[in-house]
């Protein structure tokens, strides 16, 4: 993604046709698309491992962000959380 969010999203939409577009990435990617109001849903795959350092997903997020839980799938080593974005 060297030409910015808009270009990346346009390319993904063109490739997807009438299917959904999924964006994978870490906290910085999620924040950029979220700040631009381009997320409908958020999936978090939580694996409790201590990796050292990282970026907090919700640091600096608008207090008006609404997350409605829609699905939880848990396994011994990972929990998959899905939220619908209700406001930004």
Beta strands, then each sheet from edge to edge (+ up, - down):
strand 1: 41-46
strand 2: 66-74
strand 3: 79-87
sheet 1: 1+ 3- 2+
end
